[in-house]
């Protein structure tokens, strides 16, 4: 079978022999009433666990909309205009609304990127700002002692509306919901305190109940105060297929259930070779983001197998600490031992790669310098096809192959190993 795997703004072709192909993990076919902006309008008209926006907000209030940064596929340019129209119906003025891009510990946006994310109408209609981790307000602490330090413009608003997309997240269970606040508009110390909880075995993809990291970030969002959310589920082409609006928890969990029906994929056994991609731009801008697809592939590859990880990574590793940890270690096990001694952001990404490297080889197809990839304990390969050919040479011509073209969103579950529920 010939397949086209997303890579940057384009794709790479690879041919997998039919007798070796165990499967291609694509979204399940689910019948949904509508998509795109219409799905958002329907969600706003029928919120879950909350009155409509028109009954929540009042003229003269300072309202902040919080959405994701450029490393996330949230279609803010589709969602935000619908939210603004609902606010205007309630008498809110454009000058009283601010759109904040929650960048967490990521880089700042250019003005061109802000307009790209918000859309031309929104960019010229309301203020559009990056969150500022250097100017935060301490609002309290969670029960697990995580400081709730939130960027000032969000902390001092009268109303906070969080916008996001829901997909599987490798330690928060799912993206969306309270993640707009923590880590979205929090400072590095607060994010690090929350992310320490990823070491707990229940902090993994598709787990919400009993996941201490998710419980902690939801508590941080509640302390900050979230009046309303709009969360969407996207298809493989980054188009909205479902939207949920309303209460921070109830609307988020509803979107999680829909995501499970679309992207949770049972497989009969683990494969010898897994080909995985984030699906291209913007999810493969750097290795920091590509890791999310790698973590999902971890659930599908056998011990001693090979993961072919494809991501352009034109912005490099995406985090200096991540890069430093990978280059300083002499083995994957050394990274895992180090993260237990001294947890830090960036180091946690290195630990995520190490967790896979103790299980399988990683052949990396990227734009990263080959020497840098080798120093990071992975093997650079020029193309997905060349990587597959090399994998067959090592594991034999009978090796089974599983393909995950949208690895960050598709979660394989070996049936006998059990499945997680939101």
ROMIKE-541379 format. One line per field, with one value per residue (C-alpha): residue number from 1; residue in one letter; y, z, x. Coordinates in steps of 0.02 Angstrom, whole numbers. Each point is the difference from the previous one (the first is absolute). Last residue first. Example, Ala and Ser with C-alpha at 12.3 -4.5 7.8 and 13.67 -1.06 7.14 Angstrom:
// ROMIKE-541379
nr	c(2, 1)
rest	c(S, A)
y	c(-53, -172)
z	c(357, 33)
x	c(684, -69)
//
This chain:
// ROMIKE-541379
nr	c(422, 421, 420, 419, 418, 417, 416, 415, 414, 413, 412, 411, 410, 409, 408, 407, 406, 405, 404, 403, 402, 401, 400, 399, 398, 397, 396, 395, 394, 393, 392, 391, 390, 389, 388, 387, 386, 385, 384, 383, 382, 381, 380, 379, 378, 377, 376, 375, 374, 373, 372, 371, 370, 369, 368, 367, 366, 365, 364, 363, 362, 361, 360, 359, 358, 357, 356, 355, 354, 353, 352, 351, 350, 349, 348, 347, 346, 345, 344, 343, 342, 341, 340, 339, 338, 337, 336, 335, 334, 333, 332, 331, 330, 329, 328, 327, 326, 325, 324, 323, 322, 321, 320, 319, 318, 317, 316, 315, 314, 313, 312, 311, 310, 309, 308, 307, 306, 305, 304, 303, 302, 301, 300, 299, 298, 297, 296, 295, 294, 293, 292, 291, 290, 289, 288, 287, 286, 285, 284, 283, 282, 281, 280, 279, 278, 277, 276, 275, 274, 273, 272, 271, 270, 269, 268, 267, 266, 265, 264, 263, 262, 261, 260, 259, 258, 257, 256, 255, 254, 253, 252, 251, 250, 249, 248, 247, 246, 245, 244, 243, 242, 241, 240, 239, 238, 237, 236, 235, 234, 233, 232, 231, 230, 229, 228, 227, 226, 225, 224, 223, 222, 221, 220, 219, 218, 217, 216, 215, 214, 213, 212, 211, 210, 209, 208, 207, 206, 205, 204, 203, 202, 201, 200, 199, 198, 197, 196, 195, 194, 193, 192, 191, 190, 189, 188, 187, 186, 185, 184, 183, 182, 181, 180, 179, 178, 177, 176, 175, 174, 173, 172, 171, 170, 169, 168, 167, 166, 165, 164, 163, 162, 161, 160, 159, 158, 157, 156, 155, 154, 153, 152, 151, 150, 149, 148, 147, 146, 145, 144, 143, 142, 141, 140, 139, 138, 137, 136, 135, 134, 133, 132, 131, 130, 129, 128, 127, 126, 125, 124, 123, 122, 121, 120, 119, 118, 117, 116, 115, 114, 113, 112, 111, 110, 109, 108, 107, 106, 105, 104, 103, 102, 101, 100, 99, 98, 97, 96, 95, 94, 93, 92, 91, 90, 89, 88, 87, 86, 85, 84, 83, 82, 81, 80, 79, 78, 77, 76, 75, 74, 73, 72, 71, 70, 69, 68, 67, 66, 65, 64, 63, 62, 61, 60, 59, 58, 57, 56, 55, 54, 53, 52, 51, 50, 49, 48, 47, 46, 45, 44, 43, 42, 41, 40, 39, 38, 37, 36, 35, 34, 33, 32, 31, 30, 29, 28, 27, 26, 25, 24, 23, 22, 21, 20, 19, 18, 17, 16, 15, 14, 13, 12, 11, 10, 9, 8, 7, 6, 5, 4, 3, 2, 1)
rest	c(X, X, X, X, X, X, X, X, X, X, X, X, X, X, X, X, X, X, X, X, X, X, X, X, X, X, X, X, X, X, X, X, X, X, X, X, X, X, X, X, X, X, X, X, X, X, X, X, X, X, X, X, X, X, X, X, X, X, X, X, X, X, X, X, X, X, X, X, X, X, X, X, X, X, X, X, X, X, X, X, X, X, X, X, X, X, X, X, X, X, X, X, X, X, X, X, X, X, X, X, X, X, X, X, X, X, X, X, X, X, X, X, X, X, X, X, X, X, X, X, X, X, X, X, X, X, X, X, X, X, X, X, X, X, X, X, X, X, X, X, X, X, X, X, X, X, X, X, X, X, X, X, X, X, X, X, X, X, X, X, X, X, X, X, X, X, X, X, X, X, X, X, X, X, X, X, X, X, X, X, X, X, X, X, X, X, X, X, X, X, X, X, X, X, X, X, X, X, X, X, X, X, X, X, X, X, X, X, X, X, X, X, X, X, X, X, X, X, X, X, X, X, X, X, X, X, X, X, X, X, X, X, X, X, X, X, X, X, X, X, X, X, X, X, X, X, X, X, X, X, X, X, X, X, X, X, X, X, X, X, X, X, X, X, X, X, X, X, X, X, X, X, X, X, X, X, X, X, X, X, X, X, X, X, X, X, X, X, X, X, X, X, X, X, X, X, X, X, X, X, X, X, X, X, X, X, X, X, X, X, X, X, X, X, X, X, X, X, X, X, X, X, X, X, X, X, X, X, X, X, X, X, X, X, X, X, X, X, X, X, X, X, X, X, X, X, X, X, X, X, X, X, X, X, X, X, X, X, X, X, X, X, X, X, X, X, X, X, X, X, X, X, X, X, X, X, X, X, X, X, X, X, X, X, X, X, X, X, X, X, X, X, X, X, X, X, X, X, X, X, X, X, X, X, X, X, X, X, X, X, X, X, X, X, X, X, X, X, X, X, X, X)
y	c(487, -188, -101, -162, -171, -89, -145, 119, 89, 182, 120, 187, 110, 188, 24, -143, 68, -110, -150, -149, -175, -115, -185, -71, -145, 70, -1, 110, 89, 7, 33, 151, 66, -9, 88, 139, 23, 13, 126, 109, 61, -100, 62, -130, 47, 16, 192, 7, -95, 129, 142, -80, -21, 184, 18, 6, -155, -188, -77, -187, -39, -170, -79, -25, 92, 133, 25, 51, 100, 106, 41, 33, 127, 84, 6, 83, 141, 49, -56, -150, -28, -173, -99, 92, -50, -187, 4, 99, -123, -144, 78, -9, 113, 154, 177, 16, -48, 107, 152, -16, -8, 146, 103, -27, -15, -140, 80, 130, -89, -158, -92, -143, -186, -129, -176, -103, -166, -156, -72, 4, 6, 161, 58, 91, 89, 69, 111, 68, 31, 103, 112, 10, 94, 156, 12, -60, 161, 69, -171, 42, 155, -71, -186, -149, -28, -149, -183, -156, -145, -155, -167, 28, -21, -110, -4, 189, 106, 181, 148, 143, 38, -77, 56, 177, 3, -50, 132, 134, -43, 3, 177, 60, -70, 59, 184, 24, 58, -44, -161, -4, -142, -32, 152, -16, -41, -117, -156, 57, 126, -2, 170, 82, 161, 42, 112, 94, -61, 54, 6, -122, -108, -1, -53, -139, -62, 4, -104, -129, -19, -29, -118, -114, -96, 32, 79, -138, 1, 25, -14, 66, -155, -67, 158, 78, 129, 82, 104, 87, 101, 72, 32, 93, 110, 39, 36, 126, -36, 54, -165, -121, 1, 128, -67, -172, 16, -67, -58, -139, -176, -121, 131, -113, -46, 109, -69, 134, 139, 170, 166, 159, 63, 143, 106, 138, 150, 3, 29, -175, -9, 166, -43, -167, -133, -69, -138, -79, -190, -57, -165, 76, 139, 166, 180, 140, 58, 129, -15, 116, -98, -143, 124, -69, 60, 136, 33, 160, -1, 38, 0, -172, -66, 41, -54, -172, -34, -123, 80, 173, -55, -82, 161, 95, -119, -124, -24, -164, -145, -18, 19, 85, 40, 119, 134, 78, 158, 66, 167, 100, -113, 54, -124, 28, -180, -26, 64, -146, -127, 81, -7, -186, -35, 107, -96, -175, 7, 103, -97, -162, -87, -94, 29, 58, 173, 43, -51, 104, 108, 125, 140, 105, 166, 35, 159, -86, -163, -181, -160, 10, 32, -134, -132, -72, -140, -188, -35, 144, -10, 159, 10, -182, 27, 152, -98, -144, 125, 74, -165, -160, -72, -139, -129, -177, -84, -88, -44, 106, -84, -130, -90, -187, -154, 28, -133, -102, 160, 58, 179, 135, 172, 172, 157, 149, 186, 152, -87, -189, -89, -181, -51, -187, -131, -174)
z	c(1515, -20, -16, -95, 45, -37, -85, -128, -47, 0, -134, 28, -152, 22, 12, -119, -148, -137, 121, -102, 72, -79, 31, -33, -125, -100, 153, 152, -51, -190, 18, 110, -127, -139, 112, 37, -184, -38, 140, -71, 37, 157, 164, 138, 178, 154, 9, -63, -153, -32, 19, -125, -127, 7, 27, -153, 57, -22, 166, 20, 182, 69, 127, 185, 91, -136, 31, 182, -50, -118, 141, 117, -124, 0, 191, -6, -94, 159, 153, 116, 92, 75, -87, -163, 17, 14, -157, -91, 50, -61, -173, -7, 0, 42, -30, -176, 43, 157, -94, -140, 122, 97, -159, -55, -175, -56, -169, -71, -169, 92, -160, 93, -36, 136, -59, 159, 3, 103, 146, 113, -112, -73, 22, 167, -36, -159, 111, 83, -168, -60, 152, -26, -163, 103, 85, -161, -87, -126, -16, 63, -107, -131, -38, 51, 166, -80, 45, -86, 123, -29, 91, 43, 165, 1, -51, -20, 71, -58, 106, -124, -42, 141, 125, -68, 28, 181, 23, -69, 133, 133, -51, 5, 175, 74, -48, -22, -167, -179, -98, -183, -126, -173, -10, -140, 37, -150, 109, 82, 140, 167, 70, 171, 43, 183, 122, 163, 47, 171, 49, 141, -118, -128, 135, 53, -179, -8, 158, -51, -168, 84, 129, -128, 107, -120, -158, -91, -191, -11, 159, 175, 92, 18, 97, -72, -89, 169, -19, -141, 123, 93, -165, -70, 155, -7, -187, 9, -37, -150, -94, 130, 90, -56, -173, 71, 100, -143, -149, -17, 57, 126, 74, -25, -185, -56, -109, -95, 46, -81, 89, 52, 178, 49, 150, 71, 112, -55, 126, -5, -190, -31, 140, -61, 127, 145, 85, 105, 4, 181, -33, 75, -129, 44, -5, -125, -27, -140, -150, -100, -57, -69, -121, -102, -179, -49, -125, 28, -88, -175, -108, 54, 9, -182, -67, 82, 178, -38, -160, 76, 150, -115, -98, 162, 45, 137, 161, 37, 101, 190, 12, -163, 41, -138, 78, -89, 87, 10, 74, -156, -103, 103, 94, -24, 25, -188, -12, 108, -113, -153, 86, 36, -183, -57, 121, -63, -184, 15, 158, -97, 138, -86, 140, -16, -52, 171, 78, 48, 147, -22, 128, 48, 93, 50, -64, -73, 89, -20, 58, -80, -177, 26, 14, 173, 55, 25, -186, -118, -131, -107, 17, -51, -152, -53, 18, -104, -133, -4, -59, 20, 1, 67, 36, -71, 52, -116, 106, -24, -89, 67, -150, 29, 21, -166, -32, -131, -86, -26, 67, -128, 67, -66, 93, 36, -15, 114, 125, -22, -13, -57, -173, -12, -134, 44)
x	c(-620, 22, 159, 18, 67, 163, -92, -73, 161, -53, 61, -29, -24, 19, 188, 30, -95, 76, 15, 61, 22, 128, 33, 172, 4, 147, 113, 25, 159, -16, -187, 38, 125, -130, -125, 124, 40, -186, -26, 139, 176, 32, 77, 22, -42, 110, -4, 179, -60, -137, 125, 119, -140, -47, -188, -112, -91, -21, 50, 31, -38, 52, -117, -39, 139, -12, -186, 21, 154, -105, -120, 146, 70, -170, 2, 170, -82, -90, 96, 2, 163, 30, -138, 38, 183, -35, -107, 133, 136, -109, -5, 191, 152, -102, 64, -69, -179, -1, 66, -127, -147, 74, 14, -180, -74, 115, 28, -120, -10, -52, -53, -83, 5, 34, 38, -19, 95, -28, 97, -152, -151, -69, -181, -8, 163, -80, -107, 157, 83, -148, 17, 188, -28, -38, 170, 80, -48, -125, -81, -175, -23, 24, 10, -105, 87, 85, 22, 66, -2, 106, -9, -182, -91, -155, -184, -20, -141, -6, -56, -17, -180, -102, 130, -8, -188, 24, 134, -117, -128, 135, 47, -180, -26, 164, 15, -187, -67, 43, 28, 48, 10, 71, 114, 129, 182, 13, 0, -161, -9, -91, -46, -1, -93, 14, -94, 23, 173, 62, 183, -34, -102, 141, 124, -119, -12, 191, 14, -131, 87, 168, -72, -83, -125, -142, 70, 93, 4, 189, 102, 17, -61, 178, 50, 157, -107, -32, 157, -96, -103, 150, 90, -149, -9, 185, -8, -142, -182, -105, -9, 72, -120, -130, -42, 38, -162, -105, 101, 129, -39, 75, 117, 152, 8, -143, -138, -93, -120, 10, 2, -90, -12, -116, 50, -110, 38, 183, 141, 73, -5, 88, 122, 66, -48, 101, -100, 137, -5, -7, -94, -157, 16, 80, -58, -34, 180, -4, 115, 110, 154, -105, -80, -146, 8, -122, -139, -101, -168, -69, 158, 62, -179, -40, 169, 0, 55, 138, 64, -15, 102, 127, 24, 22, 141, -35, 98, 90, -72, -3, -188, -51, -179, -50, -108, -148, -59, -179, -57, 45, -115, -152, -110, -186, -56, -16, 178, 57, -86, 80, 169, -18, -41, 147, 115, -39, 50, 159, 41, 15, 101, 142, 127, 181, -61, -68, -165, -151, -53, -141, 4, -150, 2, -180, -83, -153, -43, 52, -82, -174, 62, 132, -135, -35, 116, 7, 17, -33, -138, 11, 189, 15, -111, 101, 163, -67, -55, 174, 71, -99, -175, -110, 136, 7, 162, 121, 151, 155, 145, 122, 73, 12, 108, 88, 130, -94, -57, 179, 19, 38, 45, -40, 50, -112, -23, -1, 113, -13, -167, 15, -61, -29, 30, -62)
//
